[in-house]
Amino acid sequence: VLDPADWEAFRALAHRALDDAVDHLRDVRSRPAWRPVPEDVREALAEPMPLDPTPLEHIYERFVREILPYGSGNIHPRFFGWVQGSGTPTGALADLLAATMNPNVGGRNHVAVHVERAVIAWFRDLFGFPREAGGVMTVGTSAANLIAVVVARTRALGAGARDLGLQQQRPMLAGYASRSTHGCVRKAFEISGLGSRALRVLPVDGRHRLDVDALREAIARDRAAGIQPFLLVGNAGTVDVGAVDPLETLADVAAAEGLWFHVDGAFGAPGILAPSLKPLLKGLERADSLAFDFHKWLHVPYDAGCVIVRDGELHRAAFASEGPYLTRMDRGLASATPWFTDFGIDLSRAFRALKVWFTVHEHGARKLGEVIEANVRQAHALGALVAAHPRFELLVPVQTNVVCFRYRPDGLAEAAADHFNDELVIRVQESGDAVVSATTVGGRRAIRACFVNQRTRDEDVPLLLATIEREAEALLGARR
Ligand SMILES: *Cc1c(COP(=O)(O)O)cnc(C)c1O
């Protein structure tokens, strides 16, 4: 047996751990946004597998010393590095409770299945999908996009594609997405056997939105070559600059051409809760499938994504499988079909829905929308400060919550300025005052600040810019 020999001793330690966790979150603002894992910690972690027991107290002390201080920074209010959620204390508590129940949510008739169904139904309704839609929670949008690509492929080729694979398929299929689309869509094409060349990567306009004329031309070109267009992927929030493709127009094109319309709304789709973003997302409700994350702009702790498919029967037909160990019955624990395993890749699945259920109940959808709205306001505020600053240059207009900009040192050629900005990003991270990331926009290296953080306050925005300026001056000083 692996349960504690002394439950009261375990209780005492668990209480201490919970107290420490609460303090850790309460005091997050007073710690560095990020610090590197020290060499001695890395070495200590690379130890051989322990064969004998260690007292829990000792393990916990090691956790506090060697693990807890060296997080990735995304829970910090001045983490702007990537499109990552910041979590909530209640989300962490819910995960503890979910692990306490420890159900396997692949299927069967127990309450976690019903909680996940309820959570998916909330978001199905929010996004304007019908009751017959299918849905399943996933690790994240990478898996959700893959599931959608597989459903679209199965629709295009018929259920026989499940048996035959792509070995005997004619004609060839082609899908379409903008150059700004997340790399996991390409990966979904690779994994699903279509091959990444079947994904036509299309140009974007000055705001990084899919160029619809180029889309129409690419479809016509493929048809003329005997290739079958089957899937159009639109973005509700691109990861590099936060662009939203013209979803309404894309829905029109998909309808006219008979294409499956999938929307990658990883962080952007929940923006529908924010009044300023809602109009931008018009057309989302016409998608055949939608992938989005709870762990980004809804602040549910990692990991929690979701895919919703308009035609739930098609969704099921692409993934449902049988086995004697999966026998379904009319009553008892093996009832309550369909099971989540019939809508995705995994059989064993965590009780991810509980942290979503807690989060949405605790705050209400309206408040979650207000937090998104605050991030949009902060991103625009940073964009305005950057545009007004003689040393900074805004590289693309702020559309949602991502700001891409660049420091312009005197007398440096573009390539040297690229290097300078990369170095600047690293220095800001190492300072511990804030985290930003680097990306490429229009061929130039950019400093990227993403606002997906429920802890960020308005006053953190000028603080961020002051930090970058201070590090830029230090870097210039070091070069002189
Ligand atoms: C984050 C992101 C993804 C990948 O989602 P994961 O949850 O990290 O798997 C896909 N698309 C976009 C636009 C994203 O921002």
Ligand as a Chemical Component Dictionary entry (heavy atoms), coordinates in Angstrom:
data_LIG
# 
_chem_comp.id                   LIG 
_chem_comp.type                 NON-POLYMER 
_chem_comp.pdbx_formal_charge   0 
_chem_comp.three_letter_code    LIG 
# 
loop_
_chem_comp_atom.comp_id 
_chem_comp_atom.atom_id 
_chem_comp_atom.alt_atom_id 
_chem_comp_atom.type_symbol 
_chem_comp_atom.charge 
_chem_comp_atom.model_Cartn_x 
_chem_comp_atom.model_Cartn_y 
_chem_comp_atom.model_Cartn_z 
_chem_comp_atom.pdbx_ordinal 
LIG C1 C1 C 0 -0.876 28.399 -28.271 1  
LIG C2 C2 C 0 -1.419 28.268 -29.633 2  
LIG C3 C3 C 0 -1.544 27.034 -30.258 3  
LIG C4 C4 C 0 -1.072 25.766 -29.598 4  
LIG O1 O1 O 0 -1.896 25.499 -28.502 5  
LIG P1 P1 P 0 -1.385 24.648 -27.264 6  
LIG O2 O2 O 0 -2.471 24.792 -26.270 7  
LIG O3 O3 O 0 -0.091 25.277 -26.832 8  
LIG O4 O4 O 0 -1.196 23.255 -27.729 9  
LIG C5 C5 C 0 -2.112 26.973 -31.498 10 
LIG N1 N1 N 0 -2.538 28.096 -32.116 11 
LIG C6 C6 C 0 -2.417 29.311 -31.562 12 
LIG C7 C7 C 0 -2.916 30.500 -32.294 13 
LIG C8 C8 C 0 -1.855 29.436 -30.296 14 
LIG O5 O5 O 0 -1.749 30.641 -29.721 15 
# 
loop_
_chem_comp_bond.comp_id 
_chem_comp_bond.atom_id_1 
_chem_comp_bond.atom_id_2 
_chem_comp_bond.value_order 
_chem_comp_bond.pdbx_ordinal 
LIG C1 C2 SING 1  
LIG C2 C3 SING 2  
LIG C2 C8 DOUB 3  
LIG C3 C4 SING 4  
LIG C3 C5 DOUB 5  
LIG C4 O1 SING 6  
LIG O1 P1 SING 7  
LIG P1 O2 DOUB 8  
LIG P1 O3 SING 9  
LIG P1 O4 SING 10 
LIG C5 N1 SING 11 
LIG N1 C6 DOUB 12 
LIG C6 C7 SING 13 
LIG C6 C8 SING 14 
LIG C8 O5 SING 15 
# 
